């Protein structure tokens, strides 16, 4: 997921000016998903299996909510140039 995040340039990247807001929202959604997985991992590591299982439902919901943000950012970042 971290690698996917890197596919969306940071907002301050001057090389790409289009879609700043879309990229920012996509990066934020992916960052939140990574942090959620870290929390799940931490709970598992210390033996809190119920806590880790309980954290998977919000993760699933967040993943579903992230899809439209990623699609919107992809439409701006990965636009193929047209032949003239």
N, C-alpha and C positions, 0 to 999 in steps of 0.2 A: 504494500500500500504506500510505503514511503516513496518507492520508485514512481508510482502513479502520480503522487503529489508533485514530483519534480517535472512531470510532463506539462504542468500548468505553471508558466513563469510567474514569479512573484509580481505583486502589484507595482513595485518600484523599478522593475526591469524596463529600461528605456528602449530596448530593442523592439519591444512589442507594445504598441500603445492601445490596440483594440481590446475590448473586453476586460478592462481592468476589474470592474465589479464582479463579472462572471468568474474570472480567474480567482479572485479573492474568496468568493463564496465556495468555490470548488475546493480550493486549498484548505479552507477552514473546515469544511465537512469531512475531508479526508483526515485532517489533523485530529478532529474529534473522534473519528473512528479508531485511529491508531491509539489515542489515549485510552479509549474504552477497552481496547484489547489489552493494553498494558495493565489496566485495573483488573481485568479478568485473570490475567496471568499471575499478577501479584496475589490475588485471593487464592488461586490454586496452589501457588508455591508455599503458602503458609497453612495450607490444609483447610481453607474455608470453601468447601465444595458448594455449599448452598449459596454462598455469596457470589461465587463465580457463575453458577447456573443462572442466578437471578440477574446478573449483569448482561447475559446474552440476549434477553428479550429487548432491552433498550438499544443494544447494539444492532439487532436486526431491524428495528424500527428506524434507527438513524441511517442504516445502510440503504433502506428503501427510500428514505427522504433525500439522501444524497444523490440518487440517480438523476433526477431532473437538473440538479445543479451541475453535475458533471457533464451531462449532455449539452446544457447551455454553454458551458465553458468550452467544450470540445468544438462546438459549432463555430466559435469565434477563433480559437487558437489553431485548429487544424483545418482551416479553410484552404482548399486546394486552389492554386492560381488557375485562372482560365487562359486558354490560348487566345491570342489576339489575331 
